[in-house]
């Protein structure tokens, strides 16, 4: 299994909101949610038209996210393009 050094950056975060932070501000919709494991930012996935989770990574360099969808326990590292089955 591949691994990356970025897992060392993971913090014990609480999601900042119950929806995509930017979409809530804009009054827009999202498909699925991701939470940044560095700062707790909640953004919409790449299947959403605004792709705020990926935009957050590019703006901050925070590489680690996990799904906020019920029943999903996977995570992802943007920097290394690696999915984790459980994070």
Backbone as a chain_set.jsonl record, in Angstrom:
{"seq": "XXXXXXXXXXXXXXXXXXXXXXXXXXXXXXXXXXXXXXXXXXXXXXXXXXXXXXXXXXXXXXXXXXXXXXXXXXXXXXXXXXXXXXX", "coords": {"N": [[0.832, -1.182, 0.0], [0.538, 2.205, -0.841], [1.926, 5.096, 0.739], [2.118, 8.321, 2.323], [3.987, 11.205, 3.354], [2.402, 13.226, 4.246], [0.369, 12.451, 5.958], [1.26, 12.838, 8.493], [0.644, 15.431, 9.063], [-1.98, 15.532, 9.785], [-4.58, 16.707, 11.805], [-6.593, 16.701, 14.802], [-9.535, 17.531, 14.006], [-12.55, 19.509, 14.036], [-15.312, 19.723, 11.959], [-15.853, 22.86, 10.392], [-18.352, 23.773, 9.541], [-21.717, 22.635, 8.728], [-22.083, 22.236, 6.105], [-20.82, 22.957, 2.778], [-18.588, 25.529, 3.128], [-18.138, 27.816, 1.432], [-20.17, 27.5, -0.519], [-22.437, 27.741, 1.095], [-22.209, 30.436, 1.823], [-22.559, 31.59, -0.681], [-25.061, 30.781, -1.341], [-25.397, 28.492, -2.812], [-25.462, 25.078, -4.122], [-24.246, 21.746, -3.351], [-22.673, 18.531, -4.06], [-21.268, 16.362, -2.667], [-19.5, 16.306, 0.487], [-16.305, 17.295, 1.802], [-13.86, 17.269, 4.376], [-11.213, 19.249, 5.511], [-8.345, 17.918, 6.883], [-6.467, 19.321, 8.208], [-7.277, 21.883, 9.0], [-10.068, 21.885, 9.355], [-11.8, 22.976, 7.5], [-14.714, 22.859, 5.496], [-15.543, 21.678, 2.401], [-16.961, 21.427, -0.917], [-17.092, 18.533, -3.088], [-15.272, 17.358, -6.052], [-17.205, 16.579, -7.839], [-19.115, 18.404, -7.539], [-20.184, 21.575, -8.805], [-18.62, 23.779, -8.003], [-16.31, 22.881, -6.698], [-14.998, 23.307, -4.155], [-13.454, 22.054, -2.111], [-11.11, 21.162, -3.391], [-10.22, 23.637, -4.337], [-9.667, 24.835, -1.89], [-7.45, 23.31, -1.084], [-5.563, 24.128, -3.076], [-5.359, 26.84, -2.455], [-4.397, 26.872, 0.173], [-2.572, 24.818, 0.559], [-3.074, 22.685, 2.171], [-3.046, 19.318, 2.334], [-4.547, 17.003, 3.082], [-7.677, 15.406, 3.192], [-10.929, 14.194, 4.222], [-13.832, 12.229, 3.562], [-17.049, 13.527, 4.293], [-19.365, 12.244, 4.098], [-22.113, 10.247, 5.159], [-21.377, 7.026, 6.393], [-19.071, 6.751, 4.893], [-15.603, 6.269, 5.105], [-13.206, 7.007, 4.042], [-10.142, 8.668, 3.077], [-8.111, 11.236, 1.502], [-5.136, 12.28, -0.121], [-4.254, 15.16, -1.589], [-1.784, 16.119, -2.534], [-0.169, 13.858, -3.042], [-1.88, 12.315, -4.499], [-3.315, 10.072, -3.451], [-5.579, 7.705, -2.223], [-7.032, 6.778, 0.874], [-8.276, 4.001, 2.58], [-9.331, 4.018, 5.129], [-9.476, 6.574, 7.379]], "CA": [[0.0, 0.0, 0.0], [1.279, 3.451, -0.885], [1.695, 6.024, 1.842], [2.741, 9.613, 2.09], [4.428, 11.918, 4.555], [1.416, 14.236, 4.636], [-0.49, 11.96, 7.037], [1.801, 13.39, 9.746], [0.067, 16.762, 9.259], [-3.385, 15.414, 10.181], [-4.949, 17.222, 13.118], [-7.905, 16.289, 15.311], [-10.346, 18.7, 13.657], [-14.007, 19.497, 14.026], [-15.742, 20.465, 10.768], [-16.233, 24.241, 10.669], [-19.763, 23.969, 9.207], [-22.435, 21.412, 8.362], [-22.161, 22.236, 4.649], [-19.689, 23.615, 2.131], [-18.505, 26.896, 3.642], [-18.301, 28.801, 0.362], [-21.496, 27.353, -1.121], [-23.395, 28.32, 2.034], [-22.097, 31.89, 1.687], [-23.053, 31.961, -2.011], [-26.418, 30.293, -1.539], [-25.32, 27.48, -3.86], [-25.61, 23.679, -3.716], [-23.1, 20.86, -3.52], [-23.003, 17.12, -4.222], [-20.717, 15.668, -1.504], [-18.65, 17.175, 1.302], [-14.993, 16.848, 2.271], [-13.34, 18.115, 5.448], [-9.756, 19.365, 5.56], [-7.841, 17.32, 8.115], [-5.479, 20.224, 8.784], [-7.913, 23.053, 9.64], [-11.494, 21.702, 9.559], [-12.595, 23.593, 6.428], [-15.619, 21.951, 4.795], [-15.71, 22.081, 1.01], [-17.669, 20.484, -1.789], [-16.235, 17.632, -3.855], [-15.046, 17.678, -7.46], [-18.437, 16.34, -8.595], [-19.891, 19.637, -7.37], [-19.727, 22.532, -9.817], [-17.657, 24.755, -7.477], [-15.086, 22.162, -6.308], [-14.361, 24.116, -3.12], [-12.442, 21.312, -1.362], [-9.869, 21.233, -4.172], [-9.789, 25.043, -4.32], [-9.059, 25.063, -0.572], [-6.092, 22.736, -1.148], [-4.692, 24.983, -3.889], [-5.184, 28.131, -1.779], [-3.728, 26.748, 1.473], [-1.56, 23.765, 0.584], [-3.489, 21.624, 3.099], [-3.22, 18.207, 1.414], [-5.32, 15.848, 3.549], [-9.119, 15.548, 3.41], [-11.694, 12.956, 4.31], [-15.237, 12.365, 3.204], [-18.008, 13.787, 5.363], [-20.605, 11.557, 3.753], [-22.455, 9.16, 6.084], [-20.956, 5.677, 6.024], [-17.794, 6.751, 4.169], [-14.481, 6.448, 6.034], [-11.978, 7.151, 3.264], [-9.474, 9.956, 3.014], [-7.376, 11.469, 0.264], [-4.047, 13.248, -0.114], [-4.167, 15.866, -2.871], [-0.389, 16.277, -2.96], [0.356, 12.589, -3.545], [-2.943, 11.648, -5.253], [-3.479, 8.761, -2.833], [-6.761, 7.476, -1.402], [-6.889, 5.913, 2.036], [-9.548, 3.344, 2.832], [-9.84, 4.419, 6.433], [-8.635, 7.647, 7.899]], "C": [[0.876, 1.245, 0.0], [0.978, 4.275, 0.354], [2.375, 7.338, 1.505], [3.1, 10.256, 3.424], [3.371, 12.883, 5.08], [0.483, 13.762, 5.75], [-0.013, 12.484, 8.39], [1.226, 14.766, 10.06], [-1.371, 16.719, 9.776], [-3.569, 15.876, 11.622], [-6.296, 16.632, 13.53], [-8.841, 17.476, 15.134], [-11.832, 18.43, 13.844], [-14.416, 20.27, 12.786], [-16.269, 21.852, 11.146], [-17.719, 24.501, 10.463], [-20.408, 22.623, 8.904], [-22.632, 21.304, 6.854], [-20.929, 22.902, 4.092], [-19.689, 25.094, 2.534], [-18.777, 27.944, 2.572], [-19.672, 28.718, -0.294], [-22.574, 27.931, -0.206], [-23.393, 29.845, 1.928], [-22.706, 32.379, 0.38], [-24.522, 31.615, -2.217], [-26.498, 29.233, -2.619], [-25.452, 26.084, -3.261], [-24.327, 22.905, -3.971], [-23.589, 19.43, -3.665], [-22.565, 16.337, -2.979], [-19.756, 16.606, -0.785], [-17.359, 16.486, 1.7], [-14.551, 17.799, 3.379], [-11.813, 18.081, 5.401], [-9.281, 18.844, 6.91], [-6.722, 18.143, 8.752], [-6.182, 21.327, 9.574], [-9.415, 22.925, 9.869], [-12.381, 22.366, 8.517], [-13.452, 22.537, 5.754], [-15.841, 22.503, 3.394], [-16.425, 21.018, 0.211], [-16.672, 19.719, -2.67], [-16.097, 18.071, -5.309], [-16.228, 17.318, -8.351], [-19.388, 17.523, -8.472], [-19.337, 20.675, -8.333], [-18.648, 23.487, -9.313], [-16.338, 24.152, -6.999], [-14.308, 22.888, -5.21], [-13.318, 23.368, -2.286], [-11.091, 21.373, -2.09], [-9.336, 22.661, -4.212], [-9.134, 25.39, -2.986], [-7.637, 24.509, -0.538], [-5.149, 23.649, -1.92], [-4.404, 26.319, -3.204], [-4.317, 28.018, -0.522], [-2.558, 25.776, 1.482], [-1.888, 22.658, 1.574], [-3.858, 20.388, 2.284], [-4.224, 17.129, 1.813], [-6.787, 16.191, 3.798], [-9.714, 14.175, 3.674], [-13.127, 13.271, 3.951], [-16.056, 12.67, 4.449], [-19.338, 13.106, 5.095], [-20.862, 10.402, 4.722], [-22.028, 7.802, 5.542], [-19.64, 5.605, 5.261], [-16.659, 7.076, 5.147], [-13.151, 6.635, 5.302], [-11.439, 8.58, 3.339], [-8.666, 10.049, 1.735], [-6.278, 12.491, 0.514], [-3.962, 13.869, -1.508], [-2.737, 15.867, -3.397], [0.158, 15.01, -3.61], [-0.658, 11.786, -4.359], [-3.135, 10.211, -4.776], [-4.777, 8.747, -2.022], [-6.401, 6.55, -0.258], [-8.242, 5.311, 2.342], [-10.15, 3.76, 4.155], [-8.906, 5.459, 7.01], [-9.353, 8.383, 9.0]], "O": [[1.845, 1.328, 0.755], [-0.098, 4.162, 0.942], [3.112, 7.444, 0.525], [2.577, 9.886, 4.476], [3.439, 13.311, 6.232], [-0.135, 14.588, 6.422], [-0.801, 12.566, 9.333], [1.309, 15.223, 11.2], [-1.921, 17.75, 10.163], [-2.824, 15.492, 12.524], [-7.043, 16.124, 12.693], [-8.931, 18.333, 16.014], [-12.295, 17.29, 13.814], [-13.919, 21.376, 12.569], [-17.034, 21.996, 12.1], [-18.292, 25.358, 11.136], [-19.727, 21.6, 8.833], [-23.283, 20.373, 6.381], [-20.077, 23.367, 4.85], [-20.664, 25.811, 2.309], [-19.567, 28.863, 2.79], [-20.276, 29.747, -0.595], [-23.525, 28.547, -0.686], [-24.452, 30.472, 1.942], [-23.301, 33.455, 0.333], [-25.154, 32.098, -3.156], [-27.531, 29.079, -3.27], [-25.543, 25.927, -2.043], [-23.445, 23.349, -4.706], [-24.761, 19.138, -3.428], [-23.396, 15.719, -2.313], [-19.261, 17.573, -1.364], [-17.313, 15.274, 1.907], [-14.835, 18.996, 3.325], [-11.207, 17.018, 5.269], [-9.761, 19.28, 7.956], [-6.103, 17.708, 9.723], [-5.756, 21.676, 10.675], [-9.995, 23.789, 10.526], [-13.605, 22.322, 8.641], [-12.975, 21.438, 5.47], [-16.272, 23.643, 3.221], [-16.488, 19.855, 0.61], [-15.571, 20.193, -2.954], [-16.728, 19.036, -5.739], [-16.253, 17.715, -9.516], [-20.358, 17.625, -9.222], [-18.146, 20.657, -8.646], [-17.837, 23.964, -10.106], [-15.34, 24.866, -6.908], [-13.095, 23.065, -5.322], [-12.378, 23.994, -1.796], [-10.056, 21.61, -1.467], [-8.126, 22.872, -4.13], [-8.164, 26.146, -2.945], [-6.726, 25.158, -0.024], [-4.04, 23.916, -1.457], [-3.314, 26.87, -3.361], [-3.588, 28.951, -0.185], [-1.656, 25.891, 2.312], [-1.061, 21.774, 1.798], [-4.884, 20.396, 1.603], [-4.709, 16.403, 0.944], [-7.102, 17.139, 4.518], [-9.103, 13.143, 3.395], [-13.575, 14.415, 4.026], [-15.79, 12.137, 5.526], [-20.324, 13.362, 5.785], [-19.94, 9.664, 5.068], [-22.285, 7.471, 4.384], [-19.14, 4.51, 5.005], [-16.745, 8.033, 5.917], [-12.087, 6.439, 5.89], [-12.159, 9.539, 3.618], [-8.545, 9.082, 0.983], [-6.465, 13.448, 1.265], [-3.639, 13.189, -2.482], [-2.513, 15.639, -4.585], [0.868, 15.081, -4.614], [-0.341, 10.705, -4.854], [-3.123, 9.267, -5.565], [-5.041, 9.659, -1.238], [-5.571, 5.653, -0.403], [-9.249, 6.019, 2.363], [-11.372, 3.843, 4.279], [-7.698, 5.246, 7.113], [-8.808, 9.328, 9.569]]}, "num_chains": 1, "name": "protein.A"}
